[in-house]
Amino acid sequence: MSKMDDPLHQAQHPPDEVNVHRAHKRAEIAEKKIDEMTVIAKVGTGCLSADNLQVMVCQTADLLKARQSWTEAIPFEVIDGVPKTCRASDTSHLEQITLLLSRRCQREEATPPDDSRLLFQQSELTALNEPESLVASKQIPTSAALICAVADETLQAGVLLLSPEPINRDSSEFQMLSSCFNYLSLLADRLQHLRQIEEANSRLTFFAMHDPLTTLPNRRYLIDELGRRLSRAKRTAELIHVAFIDLDNFKQINDVHGHDVGDQFLVAFATRLHEVMRAGDMVARFGGDEFVLIATAGKGKDPEEERTLLSQRILQATLGRFELPALTLDYDGPSIGIITSQQNGLDADQLLSKADEEMYVVKRQRKANRGCADKSGSLA
């Protein structure tokens, strides 16, 4: 009870003096409330429109420090589980932040999560003040608070507050800190959800144009890209080689070893195709067991000779032993049909169709050669 509220004191002083004192006291309380509500409103409004958690944490720290209730207000962010101060001038407080975050986690394990775990009193701070530890060379604060921005139960950022005065958990000051905690956590949660949506959209965009198994460009991407290259080739008088590649006996691999092994083989085959690419080349999965490689023809070089060399390069890279996760396969290589564009000639779909036809010519020839080899072997 203050002196002015003491009945004995009131009896010794005029009523007007007592009333004036009470009015001043009510005004101070109201002003403090307005100040606290202003901070809450500014933090809340900022969090509603903010698109950067670090910036908002720094602004919150500045608002709290300006109230002069706290000797220090240090904004920090957590990167890969490690706290980092947002300002270079605050790095000396990193150990304080780390130790108090550790104590906060201990509180969460011991008690149900609530805002009270954010406030630390002098007894706890003294216990943490070991050599080379919490403010070892400074006066130990009476109170400390951690206003944390939490998203999906993961700490993203926060503000460390140090005060020379004790803070009561039932005080309006603490309720203000709790409101700041809630607003910053809502912001962290919103920004994390936005990142998740952006990442999901990026994945959807990627797989709309790429094969999900091999991650190579898919048929849609291939046709669009081939169309662009053909349009450019008309302007630059270039020629485009299109190699249509079909995996002979792939059905047998699936039938004998199962579809999981078949998928492993497709991934390994795609990797080998990717390895034979040269600058400017593109490899795509056309569908099923069919792949396409497109390459710009060399200027002044014989297209037929380049087609032969390209076919040999692909065949050498893709036949032989494949060390798969499940087993080892010896593969005889694919059938490859290669067509070269002509100026003002076929469009992308037509060129792919012609390359496909050429591939089937090669496939029939390979099949006939294998049949002859089998007959000669049986006659021997």
N, C-alpha and C positions, 0 to 999 in steps of 0.2 A: 504494500500500500504506500503510495506516495505521500509526502508531507501535506500536500494540499488536500488530499482525500481523507486525511486523519481528522476525526471529529474534534479532537482537542485543538488541532491547528485551525480548523474552521471556526471554532468558537473565539479564537484570539485574533482573527482577521476578518475584515468586512466581507460580506457575501459577494460584492462585486469583484473583488480580487480573486476569490475562489472560482467564480463563474468564468472570469477571463482566462484563468489558468486551464480550466477544463475545456474551454473553447479552443485554446491554443493546442491542447493535447489532442482533441478530436481532429483539428485541422492537420496536425502532423500525421496522424494515423491515416486520414483521408488522402493526404498528399502522397504518403508512402504507397497506399493502395493504388492510387492513380498511376504512380511511377511504375509499379509492378505490372499493372494491367497494360500500360503502354509498351513495356518490354514484351509481354506476352503477345500483344497485338502485332507488334513489328516482326517478331519471330514467326508468328503464325502466317501473316501476310507474305513475308518473304519466302517461307517454305511452300506456300501455295503456288508461287510463280517461279521459284528457283529451278534451274536446270543443272546446277553444280553444287554438290554437297559440301565440298571443301570451302567454297566461297561463302556458303550460308553458315557454316560452322565458324568461320572467321568473323562474320558479321555479328553472330550471336555472342561470341567472346567479347567483341568491342562494346556491344550494348551492356553486357553485364559488368565489364570493367568500368564503364562510364558511371555506373551507379555508386562506385566507391565503397561498396559493401565488401568487395574482395580485393585483396592486395595483388593477386595474380589471376589472369584468365588466359589459359594457354590452349589454343585450338590444335587438334591433332587428327590425323587420319590413320587408318589401319590398312596396311598393304601386305597381303599374304600372311596375315596373322601377326604382323609386327607393327607396333605404333610408330608413327613418324610425325614430328611436329610440323605444322603447316608453315611456320615462319622460322627462318634460320636463327633469329635472335632467341628462340625458345628452346633450343636443343639441350640446354642444361637441365631442363625439366623432364627429359625423356625417362630417366630412371624413376622419377616420381610417378609418372604415368604408368610405366610398366608394372611397378610394385602395387599400385592401387588397383589396376586392372586385374592383377593376380588375386588380390584380396576380394575384389568384386566377384570373380568366378567362384572363389571359395564360399562366399555368401550364397550364391545361387544354388550351389550343391547342398548347402545346409538348410536353407529356408526356401519357401515358395517365392518365386520371382515377384518383386514389387519395387516401387520407386525408392523405398527406404534403403535399399542396398547401395544407393548412389551417394549417400552421405557418410562421412568418416569424421569421428570426433578425436580429440587430442590423445586419448589413451591409445587408440589404434595407431595414430601417426607416430607416437612415441615408440611403440613396439616395433614399428618398421624402421626407426631411425638407427640403423646399425652402421658400423664404419663403412664409408664409401657408399652409403645407401641414401635413403630419402633425406633430402636437404641436410646432409651431414655437417655442412659448414655454416648453416643458416639457422635462424630461430625457427623452431618447429611451429607451424600454424596451429591454431586451436581447432579449426574445422577445414575440411576439404570436401569437395563434391566432384563427382564425375557425371557430367551431362552427356549421355551416350546416344548416338544415332544407330539404331539397330534395325536390320532388315533380315527377315527370315531367321531370327534368333542369332544372327551373326553381326558382331560389332563392325561398323563401317568407319565411324569417326566420332569425335566428341570434343568436349571442353573440360579441362582440368581447372577447378577453382580453388583458391586458397584464401582463407580468411583468418584474421587475428581474433575474431569473435566467435563464440559458439553459435551454431545454428540449430534451432529446435525443429524436429521433424513435423511438429504440428503448427509451425509458424507459416505466415503468408509468404515469407521469403522462400521457404522450401517448396511451397505449393507452386510458386512461380517457376522454380527450377524444374519441378515435375512437369509443368506444362511445356517448358522448352524441350525437355526430354521427349515428350510425346510428339511435338511438332517435328523435331529433327528426325525422329524415328519414322514418322509418316512420310517425310521427304525421302529418306533413305530407301524406304520400302517402295515408294512410287518410282524413284529413279531406277531401282533394281528391276522392277517389273517392266519398265520401259526398255531397259537393256535386254532383258529376256525376250521381249516382243521383237526388238530389232534383230537380235541374234536368230530368232526363229524365222523371221522374214528373210533374213540373209540366207539361211539354210534352205528355205523354200525356193528362193530365187535361184540359188546355186543348183539345187537338184531338179529345178524345172528345165535347166539347160545341161545337166550332167547326169551320167549314169550313177545311181547310188552304190552299185557294187564296186566298180573299178574307178569311180570318180572322173573318168574321162568324159569329154564332151559327148552329148548324146546326138541322136539323129537330127533333132530340131536345131541344135547349135551348129551341127555340121553343115546342114543345108543353108542356114543363114550365113555362116562364115564363108562357105564356098561361093555363094552368090556374091558376097562383097568382094572376094578375091577375083572372081571372074570379071566383075565390073571394073575393078582397078586394072586388071590385066589388059582390058580393051584400051584403056587410056595410055598404058605404058608399053604396049606391044609385047607383053610377057605371055608365057605359056604355063599352064598348070597341069602337073601330073596328079592323077587320082588313082590310088591303089586300093582295090577292093579285096579284102582278105577274109577268107572263110576257113574255119577250123575243121579240117577233115577229121572224121571219126570222133567228133566231140560227143555225139549221142552214145557211142560205145563207152566212152569214159564215164558218162552219167549212169548208164545201165549197169556197168560192172562195179564201179566204185561208189556210186551214190552222188546225189546232187551237191552235197557239201564239198566233196572233192572236186566236182565239176566247177563249183564257184571258186574254189582255191586256184584251180588251173586257169580260169578266166582272169583272175586278178594277176597271177604270175605272168600270163601271156601279155596282158595289157602293160605290165611293168617293162617287159622286154621290148615291146613296141615303142614305148616311151623313151627307152634308152637309145634306140637307133634314130630318133628324131634329130634333125639338124636345125640350125637357126632358121626360123620362118616356117618350119613344118608343123603339121597338126595331125594328131591321132584322135580318132573318135570311135566309140562303140556304136555301130549302126543298129545293132539289135541282135539278141540271141548270141550266136557264135560267129557274128560277122563284125569286122572292124574295117575302118577306112583311114588311110593316111593320105594327106594332100601335101604337095610340095611344089614350090615354084621352080620351073625349069631354068637351067643356067643359060644365060644369053650367049649366043654363038655356039652352043653345044648341040650335038646330035640328039634329038629327043628319043630316038629308038635306043641308042646306046645308054642314055640316062635311065630309061625304063628298065633295061636289063640289069644295070648296076643297082637300081633301087630294089628290084625284085630279089636279087641275090643278097642284098644287105638285110632285107626283112627275113628271108628264108634262113640265113645263117644265124640270125639272132633268135629265131623262134623254133628251131628244131633241136632235137637232142634231149638231154636230161633236165627234168624239172624237179627240183627238191621242194615238195609241198609240205605243209605242216603235218598232213596225215600219212603221206607216203611219197615214194619217188616214181615218177613216170618218165618213160622214154617216148618222145613224140617225133613223128616223121615229118612234121612241118605242115603249114597250111597251103591252100591253093590261093594264088595271087593273080589277079587280073588288073592290068594298069592301062589307063587311057590318058592321052594328052589332049588338052583343049586346043582348039583352033580359034584364030581371030574371027569374031562375029559368028561363032559356032554355037554349040549346045549350051543350054542353061544348066543350073546345078542338078536338078532332078534328072535331066536327060543324060548328063555326063556320068552320074552315078549309075544310072541304068545301063549305060554302055560298058562301064567298068565291071558291073555285075555280070553282064553277058560274057565279057572277056574272061572273068574269073571262072565261069562254068566251062568254057573251052579248056582252060588249064586243068580244071578238076577232072574232066572226062579223060584228058590225056594222061594225067597222073594215075587215074584208075586203070586205064588201059595198060600203062607201063607196069603197074603192080601185078596185073593179071598175067602179062607176058613173063614177068619174073617168077611168078608162082608156077607157071606151066613149065618153064625151063628148069626150075628146081625139081619138079616132080619127074621130068624126063631123065634128069641126071640120076 
